[in-house]
Amino acid sequence: MNPEEPVAETLAVEPTIDPMVTPPPSADPVDPVAATEPTDPTRQVVFWLQGVEVFYGGNRAVTGVDLDIARNEVTAFIGPSGCGKTTVLRSLNRMHDLTPGAVVAGSITYYGEDLYGPKVDPAEVRRRIGMVFQKPNPFPKSIYDNIAYGPRLNGLRKRAALDDVVEQALTRAALWGEVKDKLKSSALSLSGGQAQRLCIARSLAVEPDVLLMDEPCSALDPIATSRIEDLMDELKDNLTIVIVTHNMQQAARVSDRTAFYTAEADEQGRRVGKLVEFDVTEKIFTKPSDPRTEGYITGRFG
């Protein structure tokens, strides 16, 4: 299966996973050594990554990832091309399961549960942890059927209930007012910015807990980008958002915390991605701890 295929992102679900039904109310397993800030007891940790590495065909692609991602925050991954940002992002909803030869090592917990544990259903993971790709990928269906696809797959059949889900999802994605009178029209007729918001609405329709966004604005104009950024700020009241972006100004505008990655040559001369620094966004952009972060932020490389 092509890992970019949208059907597996958030829609397929077999709700058989007991450990992930109710997140532990006090799960806060932050490693004080790996964290760059003292643990804040008011932050509810959603993901905790310890010693995470990702391999493709036996070759290490990224290493040294230790960070925590909290609920109701936007976390940005920044860094030059090839530094492992998207690779780490995909590990958060087990998209690498769909890539032959890909292996995720180390520990990733989701509300304290091992995300890669033997009893964890990957389909349920992808329902709870949705993903929006760089290029908008609406299905060749009507606007209505794009949004209703996931709920139908999960067993929702009553038209009135589907109508409510479609309206709520499109409203949350700030698209309802623009498409409410043409729900039967093809989703392929939407503009780039509208199509990306449709993909966000399609993810929201299955009520995820986390939304992963892989450069969601890279193909959009400034007006559409501004709408997506405003939307992220609104959605984080009910969601955890992790965004990969090459736009440092965007990271500074929308994120609460930022992780900076770079790529360095290993003993064999292969470039390997590495987490350099993870901290509150304001500190990353005004007073970074690592000179490599400062070099990237100020444009000296990357």
C-alpha positions in Angstrom: 0.0 0.0 0.0 1.2 3.5 -0.8 1.8 5.3 2.5 0.4 8.5 1.0 -3.0 6.7 0.4 -5.6 8.8 2.4 -8.0 6.0 3.2 -5.8 4.6 6.0 -5.1 8.0 7.5 -7.9 8.3 10.0 -10.9 6.4 8.6 -10.5 2.7 9.0 -11.3 1.6 12.5 -11.8 -1.7 14.4 -12.5 -0.5 17.9 -11.0 -3.5 19.7 -8.2 -1.9 21.6 -9.0 -1.8 25.3 -5.9 0.0 26.7 -6.6 3.1 24.6 -10.3 3.5 25.3 -9.8 5.8 28.3 -6.5 7.7 28.6 -5.1 7.6 32.2 -6.2 10.9 33.8 -2.8 11.6 35.4 -0.5 10.2 32.7 2.5 12.6 32.7 5.6 10.4 32.0 8.1 13.2 31.1 11.7 12.3 31.2 13.4 15.1 33.2 16.7 14.5 31.5 15.3 14.7 28.0 13.1 17.7 28.7 14.6 21.1 28.2 12.1 22.8 30.5 11.1 21.7 34.1 8.0 19.5 33.9 4.8 21.6 34.0 2.2 19.7 36.1 -0.6 21.6 34.2 0.5 19.9 30.9 -1.2 16.6 30.1 1.3 14.6 28.1 -0.2 12.9 25.0 3.0 11.5 23.4 6.3 10.7 25.1 9.2 9.8 22.9 12.3 8.3 24.4 15.3 7.2 22.3 13.3 7.0 19.1 15.0 6.0 15.9 13.6 5.1 12.5 15.2 2.8 10.0 14.4 2.2 6.3 15.8 -1.1 5.0 18.3 -1.3 7.8 19.6 2.2 7.3 19.1 4.7 10.2 17.0 7.7 9.0 16.6 9.6 12.2 18.0 9.1 15.7 18.1 10.7 19.2 14.5 11.8 19.5 13.4 12.5 23.1 10.5 14.8 23.5 7.0 15.1 24.9 3.9 16.5 23.2 1.1 17.9 25.4 -2.7 18.1 25.0 -4.2 21.3 23.6 -0.9 22.5 22.3 0.5 23.0 18.8 4.0 21.4 18.4 6.0 22.4 15.4 8.8 20.3 13.8 11.3 22.5 11.9 14.6 21.9 10.2 16.3 21.5 6.8 15.1 19.0 4.2 16.1 15.4 5.0 16.4 15.9 8.7 13.7 13.5 9.8 10.7 15.8 10.6 8.1 13.9 8.6 9.7 10.6 9.5 9.1 11.3 13.2 5.6 12.7 12.5 4.6 9.5 10.7 5.8 7.4 13.6 3.1 9.1 15.8 0.2 7.3 14.1 2.1 4.2 12.8 2.1 5.2 9.2 5.5 3.4 8.9 3.6 0.2 9.3 2.6 0.7 5.7 6.1 1.1 4.4 8.1 -2.1 3.7 11.4 -2.3 5.5 10.6 0.6 7.9 11.3 0.0 11.6 10.6 2.3 14.6 12.9 1.7 17.6 12.8 3.2 21.0 9.7 4.1 23.0 6.6 6.1 22.0 3.8 6.2 24.5 0.3 7.6 23.9 -1.3 8.6 27.2 1.1 6.3 28.9 0.4 3.3 26.7 3.0 1.8 24.3 1.8 3.0 20.8 3.5 0.0 19.2 2.4 -2.6 21.8 1.2 -6.0 20.6 -2.4 -5.4 21.7 -2.7 -2.0 20.0 -4.8 -1.9 16.8 -3.1 0.3 14.2 -6.5 1.2 12.6 -7.7 2.5 15.9 -4.5 4.5 16.3 -5.1 6.2 12.9 -8.7 7.0 13.8 -7.6 8.7 17.1 -4.5 10.2 15.5 -5.5 11.8 12.2 -3.2 13.1 9.5 -3.4 15.8 6.9 -0.8 15.6 4.1 1.1 18.3 2.3 -0.9 18.1 -0.9 -4.7 18.2 -0.5 -6.2 14.8 -1.5 -10.0 14.9 -1.6 -11.6 11.7 -2.7 -13.3 11.8 -6.2 -16.7 12.1 -4.5 -19.1 14.8 -3.5 -18.2 17.2 -0.7 -20.8 15.5 1.5 -19.5 12.0 0.7 -15.9 13.0 1.5 -16.9 14.0 5.0 -19.4 11.2 5.5 -16.9 8.5 4.3 -15.2 7.9 7.7 -18.4 7.9 9.8 -20.1 5.5 7.3 -17.1 3.2 7.5 -17.4 3.2 11.3 -21.1 2.1 11.1 -23.0 5.4 11.0 -25.9 5.0 8.6 -28.8 7.3 9.6 -29.0 10.2 7.2 -30.0 12.7 9.9 -26.9 11.8 12.0 -24.7 11.9 9.0 -26.0 15.3 8.1 -25.1 16.6 11.6 -21.6 15.1 11.4 -21.0 16.7 8.0 -22.2 20.1 9.1 -20.2 20.0 12.4 -17.0 18.9 10.7 -17.2 21.5 7.9 -18.1 24.2 10.5 -15.0 23.2 12.6 -12.9 23.4 9.5 -14.2 26.9 8.7 -15.6 25.6 5.4 -19.4 25.2 6.0 -20.3 28.7 5.0 -18.5 28.3 1.6 -19.9 24.9 0.6 -23.3 24.4 2.4 -25.2 25.1 -0.8 -23.1 22.7 -2.9 -22.6 19.6 -0.8 -23.5 17.4 -3.8 -20.8 19.0 -6.0 -17.5 17.2 -6.6 -14.8 17.9 -4.0 -12.4 18.1 -6.9 -13.9 21.4 -7.9 -12.7 23.1 -4.7 -9.8 25.5 -4.6 -6.5 24.4 -3.1 -7.2 26.1 0.3 -10.8 24.8 0.4 -9.6 21.3 -0.5 -7.1 21.3 2.3 -9.8 22.5 4.8 -12.0 19.7 3.4 -9.3 17.2 4.2 -9.1 18.6 7.7 -12.9 18.3 8.0 -12.7 14.7 6.8 -10.3 13.9 9.6 -12.4 15.8 12.2 -15.5 13.8 11.2 -14.2 10.7 12.9 -13.5 12.8 16.1 -9.7 12.3 16.4 -7.8 13.2 19.6 -4.7 14.3 17.7 -4.2 15.9 14.3 -0.8 15.5 12.5 -0.2 18.0 9.7 2.6 17.5 7.2 3.4 20.9 5.7 -0.3 21.6 5.2 0.2 25.1 3.8 3.2 24.6 1.5 1.0 24.5 -1.7 -1.3 27.3 -0.6 -1.4 31.1 -1.2 -1.0 33.5 1.7 -4.8 34.0 2.3 -5.5 30.2 2.4 -2.4 29.8 4.6 -3.7 32.4 7.1 -7.1 30.6 7.3 -5.4 27.3 8.0 -3.3 28.9 10.7 -6.3 30.5 12.3 -8.0 27.2 12.2 -5.2 25.5 14.0 -5.4 28.0 16.8 -9.2 27.3 17.2 -8.8 23.5 16.9 -6.2 23.2 19.6 -8.9 24.0 22.2 -10.1 20.4 21.7 -7.2 18.7 19.9 -3.5 18.2 20.1 -1.8 19.3 16.9 1.7 18.5 15.5 2.8 20.3 12.4 5.8 19.9 10.1 6.7 23.1 8.4 9.6 24.6 6.4 8.2 28.1 7.2 9.9 29.3 10.4 7.6 32.3 10.6 4.6 29.9 10.5 6.1 27.9 13.3 6.7 31.0 15.4 3.1 32.2 14.8 1.1 29.0 15.4 3.1 26.7 17.8 3.5 26.5 21.5 6.6 24.3 21.4 9.1 23.7 18.6 11.4 20.8 17.9 14.4 21.6 15.7 16.0 18.7 13.7 19.1 18.7 11.6 20.9 16.0 9.5 24.5 14.9 10.2 26.7 12.4 8.5 27.2 9.1 10.3 30.4 6.9 10.2 29.5 5.6 6.7 28.9 9.1 5.4 25.1 8.7 5.3 23.0 11.7 6.4 21.0 10.9 9.5 18.3 13.1 11.0 18.7 14.1 14.6 16.7 16.1 17.2 18.8 19.0 18.2 16.6 21.0 20.5 13.0 21.0 21.8 11.6 23.9 23.8 9.0 26.5 24.2 8.7 28.2 20.8 9.5 31.7 22.1 12.7 30.5 23.5 13.7 28.5 20.4 13.3 31.6 18.3 14.8 34.2 20.7 17.3 32.4 22.8 18.1 28.9 21.6 20.4 26.7 23.6 22.2 25.1 20.7 24.3 27.1 18.2 23.0 24.8 15.4 19.5 26.0 16.2 20.6 29.6 16.1 22.4 29.0 12.8 19.2 27.7 11.3 16.9 30.3 12.7 19.1 33.1 11.5 19.5 31.6 8.1 23.2 30.7 8.2 22.3 27.2 6.9 19.3 25.2 5.8 
